[in-house]
Amino acid sequence: MEDLFTQSTKVQDIPEFSVSEISFEIKRFVETAFSRVKVKGEIFGAKRADSGHWYLSLKDENATLSAVVWRGVASNLPIKPEDGLEVVATGKITTFAGKSSYQMVIESMEVAGTGALLKLLEERKQAFAKEGLFDAIHKKPIPFLPKTIGVVTSASGAVIRDIIHRVRDRFPTHILLIPTPVQGEGAAEKIAQAIKDFNRLDEISEYDKPDVLIVARGGGSLEDLWPFNEECVIRAVFASQIPIISAVGHETDTMLIDYVADKRAPTPTGAAEFAVPVRAELQANINNLDARLKNSKIRYFNELNNMLSGLARGIPNLEQILQEATQKFDDRVDRLKSVFKNLLQNKLSQIELCAIKPFYIKTIMDKKKEALNNLELRLSSVSIESVLRRGFAWVKNSSGKTVYLAEEAPKNDKLEISFADGNIDVYTNESNVKKIQKIKPTKKEKSNNEKQISLFDI
């Protein structure tokens, strides 16, 4: 009985909490005990919400830890949360009373180890290559002698000085610099923005766009060079209308920018050498070409002179040729004079003959003209006008046909009678016409009648 009493008294001594109170105490304890922690794990289930916050989990072989990256922090992370990436996250542990759960609020994140970075690098490389960003067909030629070179790098440090000195030693050229951080948080976005600004420099400033860009930085660890593997930089280089030479790290360092750039240089100094030729070498080459051109001209004209001399030896005596030609010409002139004289004599003979022929023709024409005049007189004497003037009349019906017989006259309502001085119309009525008496013409009269008819028929 005593043990049971003692146990009951101990239970009554335990403090009592409400759900909210116990949740608050747990939250205070967790956030106090784990106010600043580093957690190493593999990202999985990473998802960006519409609000801009990232929700993900960190896991190892035995456990899982939920995590959140608030929007303001996520925009400044050096890497983008990706599933399968092993990272070291720094932040604090807090509880979520609504679900009786705990989670990590991540304040910074970095890749855990070189191995994980190399894995991520290879994965990104394969993805970009599959998309075609590294294809040679997209490579732009580097101009032989640019007027202006644009440089994207840090304003301080040896890189920009090396580029300036190398360009000045080889072929002094105008250089424009957009200073950008080349490592650390936000470096990738600023590098990408600098490339974009160079491509629209003539729109946002008084300067013309450069003919070529150099994106460069010195050597360093893979973590230091990581901004040149970020997607924003790769896409900015691919979209650039200006040819880009990449010069990141040392010769053995190969970043993704080297695959998408139009030309990869082993070092920043090498990039300057790709950008401009050596002025002295160009001058020497020009002098050499000029000397070769002059020598070629001399040899060419010498060959022409020798050829002309050889041709001259094969030409005969020009004076002799001229004399022979003159002699032939004189002979041709004499022959031409003789031919012309004979031709003239023939033409004169023909003219004399032609003079006789016109006289003969004139005689014939006079005779023909006289015969024609006689015919004209005969024709005039038998014309209708002449016959009418001799007292005859010409009777026609309304259709214009000649009426030859008296018995045909009553058959027409109207007759037209033509005299020498004009025409009259006569209207007939068969009932009023007296009986026609036919007169038998004598032989002579019949002959005249027939002749009269023939006259009107003409």
C-alpha positions as a printed NumPy array, in Angstrom:
array([[   0.   ,    0.   ,    0.   ],
       [   2.887,    2.369,    0.783],
       [   4.509,    1.818,   -2.649],
       [   1.251,    2.566,   -4.421],
       [   0.814,    5.755,   -2.414],
       [   4.344,    6.903,   -3.1  ],
       [   3.91 ,    6.263,   -6.892],
       [   0.643,    8.208,   -6.968],
       [   2.277,   11.156,   -5.228],
       [   5.126,   11.248,   -7.834],
       [   2.667,   11.34 ,  -10.787],
       [   0.825,   14.237,   -9.192],
       [   4.152,   16.174,   -9.017],
       [   4.708,   16.094,  -12.909],
       [   3.93 ,   19.549,  -14.384],
       [   1.076,   19.808,  -16.802],
       [   1.401,   21.58 ,  -20.22 ],
       [  -1.024,   22.478,  -22.939],
       [  -0.235,   21.369,  -26.47 ],
       [   0.834,   24.879,  -27.453],
       [   2.995,   25.199,  -24.351],
       [   4.826,   21.962,  -24.938],
       [   5.304,   22.823,  -28.616],
       [   6.731,   26.217,  -27.676],
       [   9.106,   24.668,  -25.123],
       [  10.324,   22.108,  -27.645],
       [  10.817,   24.83 ,  -30.276],
       [  12.771,   26.998,  -27.833],
       [  14.928,   24.073,  -26.773],
       [  15.682,   22.963,  -30.357],
       [  16.425,   26.456,  -31.651],
       [  18.63 ,   27.144,  -28.635],
       [  20.533,   23.89 ,  -28.873],
       [  20.849,   23.949,  -32.697],
       [  20.874,   27.676,  -33.443],
       [  23.845,   27.31 ,  -35.806],
       [  24.622,   23.994,  -37.436],
       [  26.311,   22.55 ,  -40.524],
       [  24.675,   19.518,  -42.059],
       [  26.202,   17.405,  -44.816],
       [  23.843,   15.403,  -46.969],
       [  22.479,   14.632,  -50.429],
       [  19.68 ,   16.795,  -51.804],
       [  16.512,   15.099,  -52.945],
       [  12.967,   16.264,  -53.543],
       [  14.126,   19.84 ,  -54.3  ],
       [  11.215,   22.016,  -55.412],
       [  10.874,   25.746,  -55.932],
       [   7.509,   27.147,  -54.861],
       [   5.704,   29.973,  -56.638],
       [   6.67 ,   32.197,  -53.737],
       [  10.353,   31.732,  -54.569],
       [  11.117,   29.56 ,  -51.541],
       [  12.889,   26.216,  -52.007],
       [  11.719,   23.094,  -50.182],
       [  13.995,   20.05 ,  -50.085],
       [  15.385,   17.268,  -47.942],
       [  18.913,   16.305,  -46.931],
       [  19.58 ,   12.618,  -46.52 ],
       [  22.31 ,   10.143,  -45.76 ],
       [  22.207,    6.375,  -45.518],
       [  20.289,    6.381,  -42.211],
       [  18.077,    9.479,  -41.907],
       [  16.308,   12.336,  -43.649],
       [  16.119,   16.014,  -42.675],
       [  13.525,   18.373,  -44.144],
       [  14.841,   21.818,  -45.087],
       [  13.688,   25.13 ,  -46.489],
       [  15.559,   27.955,  -48.223],
       [  13.754,   31.27 ,  -48.051],
       [  13.507,   33.277,  -51.282],
       [  15.936,   36.015,  -50.212],
       [  18.598,   33.441,  -49.399],
       [  17.953,   31.267,  -52.458],
       [  18.732,   34.129,  -54.886],
       [  22.229,   34.476,  -53.387],
       [  23.203,   30.819,  -53.216],
       [  26.332,   30.004,  -55.269],
       [  24.674,   26.822,  -56.487],
       [  21.175,   25.878,  -57.452],
       [  19.608,   23.076,  -55.355],
       [  19.538,   19.95 ,  -57.49 ],
       [  18.564,   16.401,  -56.63 ],
       [  21.548,   14.108,  -56.091],
       [  23.945,   16.929,  -55.249],
       [  25.915,   16.387,  -52.046],
       [  26.163,   19.661,  -50.136],
       [  27.113,   21.166,  -46.816],
       [  24.249,   23.374,  -45.63 ],
       [  24.604,   25.941,  -42.876],
       [  21.595,   27.214,  -40.883],
       [  19.479,   26.443,  -37.853],
       [  17.058,   23.733,  -36.743],
       [  13.521,   24.779,  -35.952],
       [  10.191,   23.094,  -35.375],
       [   6.882,   23.342,  -37.192],
       [   4.153,   23.048,  -34.564],
       [   1.38 ,   22.622,  -37.094],
       [   2.76 ,   19.208,  -38.084],
       [   4.736,   18.333,  -34.982],
       [   7.854,   18.199,  -37.15 ],
       [  11.233,   19.821,  -37.307],
       [  13.211,   21.19 ,  -40.246],
       [  16.383,   23.042,  -41.109],
       [  16.291,   26.637,  -42.296],
       [  19.251,   26.862,  -44.673],
       [  21.164,   30.137,  -44.743],
       [  24.045,   29.086,  -47.018],
       [  24.999,   26.068,  -49.087],
       [  28.08 ,   24.77 ,  -50.828],
       [  28.973,   21.606,  -52.641],
       [  30.501,   18.973,  -50.377],
       [  33.888,   18.069,  -51.836],
       [  35.483,   18.074,  -55.28 ],
       [  34.016,   14.718,  -56.181],
       [  30.485,   15.996,  -55.91 ],
       [  31.364,   19.088,  -57.948],
       [  32.913,   16.967,  -60.684],
       [  29.83 ,   14.801,  -60.78 ],
       [  27.607,   17.86 ,  -61.084],
       [  29.922,   19.321,  -63.71 ],
       [  29.686,   16.188,  -65.837],
       [  25.917,   16.053,  -65.52 ],
       [  25.579,   19.659,  -66.63 ],
       [  28.03 ,   19.102,  -69.446],
       [  25.971,   16.199,  -70.792],
       [  22.739,   18.162,  -70.5  ],
       [  24.117,   21.219,  -72.331],
       [  25.746,   19.059,  -74.999],
       [  22.464,   17.24 ,  -75.599],
       [  20.787,   20.617,  -76.026],
       [  23.348,   21.513,  -78.71 ],
       [  24.971,   24.453,  -76.921],
       [  28.47 ,   23.103,  -77.63 ],
       [  27.974,   22.301,  -81.332],
       [  30.667,   23.628,  -83.67 ],
       [  28.033,   24.981,  -86.053],
       [  27.303,   27.756,  -83.542],
       [  30.938,   28.896,  -83.263],
       [  31.616,   32.403,  -84.565],
       [  34.965,   33.332,  -86.135],
       [  37.316,   35.536,  -84.154],
       [  38.024,   38.788,  -86.081],
       [  41.597,   39.075,  -87.348],
       [  42.175,   42.65 ,  -86.208],
       [  39.47 ,   43.949,  -83.829],
       [  39.101,   47.675,  -83.265],
       [  37.798,   47.167,  -79.721],
       [  38.187,   44.291,  -77.263],
       [  35.701,   43.829,  -74.432],
       [  36.9  ,   42.161,  -71.214],
       [  34.8  ,   40.577,  -68.461],
       [  36.906,   40.018,  -65.36 ],
       [  37.807,   41.548,  -62.026],
       [  39.074,   45.13 ,  -62.115],
       [  41.801,   44.243,  -59.658],
       [  44.315,   41.471,  -59.953],
       [  46.824,   40.276,  -62.503],
       [  44.369,   39.086,  -65.151],
       [  43.349,   42.47 ,  -66.57 ],
       [  46.929,   43.749,  -66.35 ],
       [  48.233,   40.73 ,  -68.238],
       [  45.637,   41.202,  -70.975],
       [  46.367,   44.934,  -71.32 ],
       [  50.131,   44.419,  -71.439],
       [  49.9  ,   41.589,  -73.946],
       [  47.579,   43.514,  -76.267],
       [  49.775,   46.614,  -76.036],
       [  52.904,   44.595,  -76.854],
       [  51.344,   42.805,  -79.837],
       [  49.005,   45.341,  -81.438],
       [  47.722,   48.305,  -79.375],
       [  43.935,   48.163,  -79.455],
       [  41.142,   49.868,  -77.539],
       [  40.025,   47.797,  -74.518],
       [  36.717,   48.123,  -72.65 ],
       [  36.327,   46.501,  -69.226],
       [  33.146,   45.687,  -67.345],
       [  34.5  ,   44.758,  -63.906],
       [  32.777,   41.74 ,  -62.325],
       [  33.466,   39.426,  -59.419],
       [  34.813,   36.098,  -60.682],
       [  34.043,   33.93 ,  -57.652],
       [  31.701,   33.721,  -54.721],
       [  28.   ,   34.275,  -54.334],
       [  26.32 ,   36.174,  -57.17 ],
       [  29.399,   36.086,  -59.389],
       [  27.753,   33.96 ,  -62.098],
       [  24.794,   36.311,  -62.49 ],
       [  27.057,   39.36 ,  -62.744],
       [  29.301,   37.679,  -65.322],
       [  26.241,   36.787,  -67.403],
       [  24.902,   40.327,  -67.099],
       [  28.234,   41.813,  -68.206],
       [  28.153,   39.67 ,  -71.36 ],
       [  24.604,   40.836,  -72.09 ],
       [  25.562,   44.478,  -71.484],
       [  28.453,   44.241,  -73.95 ],
       [  26.049,   42.923,  -76.592],
       [  23.84 ,   45.99 ,  -76.248],
       [  26.555,   48.485,  -75.389],
       [  25.692,   50.751,  -78.32 ],
       [  22.142,   50.989,  -76.958],
       [  23.001,   51.782,  -73.346],
       [  26.136,   53.906,  -73.805],
       [  28.061,   56.128,  -76.206],
       [  30.445,   53.306,  -77.081],
       [  30.158,   50.892,  -79.978],
       [  29.941,   47.179,  -79.31 ],
       [  33.372,   45.505,  -79.138],
       [  34.421,   43.182,  -81.946],
       [  35.433,   40.38 ,  -79.573],
       [  34.981,   39.539,  -75.867],
       [  37.419,   37.963,  -73.433],
       [  35.9  ,   36.335,  -70.333],
       [  38.778,   35.551,  -67.994],
       [  39.996,   34.908,  -64.481],
       [  43.122,   33.442,  -62.907],
       [  43.603,   29.993,  -61.502],
       [  41.94 ,   28.565,  -58.42 ],
       [  40.122,   25.585,  -57.023],
       [  37.105,   24.04 ,  -58.671],
       [  34.937,   25.8  ,  -56.115],
       [  36.514,   29.148,  -57.023],
       [  35.994,   28.574,  -60.753],
       [  32.467,   27.271,  -60.319],
       [  30.625,   30.448,  -61.498],
       [  31.893,   29.673,  -65.017],
       [  29.91 ,   26.41 ,  -64.936],
       [  26.601,   28.019,  -64.008],
       [  23.697,   27.854,  -66.456],
       [  23.168,   31.611,  -66.632],
       [  26.751,   32.132,  -67.801],
       [  26.608,   29.296,  -70.336],
       [  23.401,   30.612,  -71.899],
       [  24.668,   34.209,  -71.957],
       [  27.794,   33.091,  -73.861],
       [  25.714,   31.   ,  -76.281],
       [  23.332,   33.904,  -76.973],
       [  26.124,   36.456,  -77.472],
       [  26.302,   37.989,  -80.94 ],
       [  29.909,   39.01 ,  -80.236],
       [  32.553,   36.251,  -80.547],
       [  33.828,   35.191,  -77.104],
       [  37.235,   33.897,  -76.045],
       [  37.189,   32.077,  -72.706],
       [  40.29 ,   32.142,  -70.512],
       [  39.379,   30.677,  -67.135],
       [  42.039,   29.312,  -64.812],
       [  45.17 ,   27.564,  -65.982],
       [  45.652,   25.432,  -69.073],
       [  44.582,   22.268,  -67.24 ],
       [  41.361,   23.833,  -65.954],
       [  38.37 ,   23.215,  -68.219],
       [  35.052,   24.803,  -67.34 ],
       [  31.746,   24.571,  -69.189],
       [  32.257,   28.089,  -70.557],
       [  35.223,   26.702,  -72.512],
       [  32.9  ,   24.358,  -74.44 ],
       [  30.337,   27.   ,  -75.366],
       [  32.786,   29.833,  -76.119],
       [  33.832,   30.478,  -79.711],
       [  37.506,   30.076,  -78.77 ],
       [  39.223,   28.654,  -75.674],
       [  42.498,   30.124,  -74.513],
       [  44.718,   28.294,  -72.018],
       [  45.363,   31.496,  -70.046],
       [  44.264,   35.143,  -70.034],
       [  47.551,   36.019,  -71.734],
       [  46.784,   33.428,  -74.392],
       [  43.366,   35.016,  -74.901],
       [  45.042,   38.347,  -75.672],
       [  47.27 ,   36.574,  -78.208],
       [  44.211,   35.053,  -79.889],
       [  42.505,   38.458,  -79.965],
       [  45.192,   40.461,  -81.812],
       [  48.104,   39.596,  -84.101],
       [  51.679,   40.813,  -83.603],
       [  52.03 ,   44.189,  -85.261],
       [  55.731,   43.747,  -85.987],
       [  55.077,   40.388,  -87.631],
       [  52.299,   41.912,  -89.73 ],
       [  54.594,   44.734,  -90.803],
       [  57.356,   42.277,  -91.65 ],
       [  54.897,   40.148,  -93.596],
       [  53.651,   43.207,  -95.495],
       [  57.22 ,   44.244,  -96.294],
       [  57.972,   40.721,  -97.471],
       [  54.89 ,   40.658,  -99.674],
       [  55.751,   44.085, -101.044],
       [  59.278,   42.949, -101.935],
       [  57.926,   39.801, -103.557],
       [  55.463,   41.883, -105.56 ],
       [  58.21 ,   44.186, -106.795],
       [  60.426,   41.243, -107.738],
       [  57.51 ,   39.623, -109.525],
       [  56.942,   42.802, -111.533],
       [  60.614,   42.991, -112.486],
       [  60.681,   39.347, -113.542],
       [  57.454,   39.768, -115.47 ],
       [  58.675,   42.753, -117.467],
       [  62.047,   41.097, -118.063],
       [  60.272,   38.069, -119.475],
       [  58.144,   40.309, -121.701],
       [  61.265,   42.143, -122.895],
       [  62.993,   38.867, -123.734],
       [  59.92 ,   37.635, -125.553],
       [  59.726,   40.891, -127.526],
       [  63.391,   40.648, -128.45 ],
       [  62.875,   37.096, -129.672],
       [  59.877,   38.129, -131.735],
       [  61.853,   41.069, -133.184],
       [  64.537,   38.714, -134.461],
       [  61.932,   36.829, -136.458],
       [  60.543,   39.957, -138.17 ],
       [  61.909,   40.509, -141.784],
       [  63.388,   43.778, -143.136],
       [  60.571,   46.286, -142.84 ],
       [  62.103,   48.659, -145.471],
       [  62.262,   45.863, -147.989],
       [  58.657,   44.87 , -147.246],
       [  57.604,   48.503, -147.693],
       [  59.432,   48.83 , -151.026],
       [  57.841,   45.666, -152.366],
       [  54.437,   46.832, -151.198],
       [  55.016,   50.23 , -152.885],
       [  55.978,   48.557, -156.142],
       [  52.862,   46.386, -156.04 ],
       [  50.789,   49.456, -155.312],
       [  52.203,   51.344, -158.331],
       [  51.463,   48.347, -160.532],
       [  47.92 ,   48.194, -159.274],
       [  47.459,   51.921, -159.937],
       [  48.6  ,   51.573, -163.544],
       [  46.319,   48.622, -164.076],
       [  43.471,   50.485, -162.465],
       [  43.999,   53.498, -164.765],
       [  43.916,   51.231, -167.849],
       [  40.787,   49.475, -166.646],
       [  39.12 ,   52.78 , -165.809],
       [  39.952,   54.176, -169.293],
       [  38.44 ,   51.141, -171.004],
       [  35.416,   51.311, -168.741],
       [  34.941,   54.998, -169.532],
       [  35.162,   54.322, -173.274],
       [  32.528,   51.567, -172.971],
       [  30.232,   53.848, -171.055],
       [  30.564,   56.597, -173.675],
       [  29.683,   54.108, -176.404],
       [  26.659,   53.003, -174.426],
       [  25.576,   56.625, -173.976],
       [  25.759,   57.25 , -177.724],
       [  23.698,   54.131, -178.345],
       [  21.183,   55.26 , -175.738],
       [  20.89 ,   58.647, -177.5  ],
       [  19.892,   56.886, -180.724],
       [  17.374,   54.721, -178.909],
       [  15.464,   57.686, -177.383],
       [  15.048,   59.271, -180.809],
       [  13.59 ,   56.038, -182.083],
       [  11.341,   55.743, -179.074],
       [  10.171,   59.372, -179.518],
       [   9.142,   58.618, -183.092],
       [   7.129,   55.605, -181.98 ],
       [   5.532,   57.583, -179.138],
       [   4.446,   60.364, -181.542],
       [   2.743,   57.82 , -183.78 ],
       [   1.016,   56.173, -180.824],
       [  -0.104,   59.55 , -179.531],
       [  -1.636,   60.446, -182.913],
       [  -3.499,   57.107, -183.031],
       [  -4.711,   57.686, -179.473],
       [  -6.075,   61.119, -180.4  ],
       [  -7.978,   59.611, -183.33 ],
       [  -9.497,   56.978, -181.093],
       [ -10.481,   59.669, -178.593],
       [ -12.294,   61.603, -181.34 ],
       [ -14.143,   58.493, -182.478],
       [ -15.07 ,   57.593, -178.905],
       [ -16.309,   61.104, -178.23 ],
       [ -18.504,   61.027, -181.326],
       [ -20.357,   57.931, -180.134],
       [ -20.64 ,   58.859, -176.417],
       [ -24.08 ,   59.208, -174.804],
       [ -23.687,   62.98 , -174.4  ],
       [ -22.847,   63.334, -178.102],
       [ -25.816,   61.18 , -179.166],
       [ -28.208,   63.178, -176.943],
       [ -26.934,   66.456, -178.379],
       [ -27.828,   65.141, -181.848],
       [ -31.544,   65.039, -180.81 ],
       [ -31.92 ,   61.616, -179.303],
       [ -33.509,   60.894, -175.882],
       [ -32.783,   58.142, -173.37 ],
       [ -35.788,   56.476, -171.695],
       [ -35.294,   54.575, -168.396],
       [ -37.722,   53.001, -165.955],
       [ -37.76 ,   53.56 , -162.207],
       [ -35.11 ,   50.851, -161.768],
       [ -32.733,   52.682, -164.081],
       [ -33.022,   50.143, -166.879],
       [ -33.323,   51.311, -170.482],
       [ -36.758,   51.008, -172.09 ],
       [ -36.272,   50.028, -175.715],
       [ -39.854,   49.267, -176.928],
       [ -43.01 ,   51.367, -176.834],
       [ -45.038,   48.43 , -175.598],
       [ -42.892,   48.283, -172.417],
       [ -43.629,   51.925, -171.486],
       [ -47.15 ,   51.375, -170.048],
       [ -45.802,   48.65 , -167.81 ],
       [ -43.978,   51.279, -165.743],
       [ -45.677,   53.871, -163.574],
       [ -42.792,   56.252, -164.006],
       [ -40.303,   56.865, -166.78 ],
       [ -37.2  ,   59.02 , -166.736],
       [ -36.326,   60.666, -170.087],
       [ -32.821,   62.066, -170.431],
       [ -32.143,   64.91 , -172.941],
       [ -28.924,   66.722, -173.748],
       [ -29.717,   69.512, -171.273],
       [ -31.39 ,   67.504, -168.458],
       [ -33.888,   64.847, -167.299],
       [ -37.694,   64.799, -166.946],
       [ -39.964,   62.295, -165.186],
       [ -43.068,   61.038, -166.982],
       [ -45.871,   59.242, -165.122],
       [ -47.86 ,   56.777, -167.181],
       [ -51.273,   55.127, -166.786],
       [ -51.854,   52.119, -168.97 ],
       [ -55.616,   52.826, -169.266],
       [ -54.97 ,   56.304, -170.615],
       [ -52.302,   55.276, -173.11 ],
       [ -53.572,   54.972, -176.678],
       [ -53.19 ,   51.723, -178.475],
       [ -49.665,   51.348, -179.552],
       [ -49.146,   51.032, -183.252],
       [ -46.222,   48.979, -184.179],
       [ -44.278,   50.369, -187.101],
       [ -42.37 ,   47.96 , -189.148],
       [ -39.017,   49.518, -189.652],
       [ -37.333,   49.463, -192.975],
       [ -34.154,   47.617, -193.376],
       [ -32.17 ,   50.793, -193.038],
       [ -34.185,   51.94 , -190.015],
       [ -33.824,   48.546, -188.388],
       [ -30.161,   48.859, -188.839],
       [ -30.229,   52.286, -187.23 ],
       [ -32.418,   50.998, -184.39 ],
       [ -30.018,   48.213, -183.678],
       [ -27.167,   50.65 , -183.834],
       [ -29.048,   52.972, -181.461],
       [ -29.573,   50.128, -179.011],
       [ -25.952,   49.253, -179.117],
       [ -25.054,   52.836, -178.359],
       [ -27.079,   52.826, -175.143],
       [ -25.697,   49.462, -174.199],
       [ -22.161,   50.795, -174.23 ]])
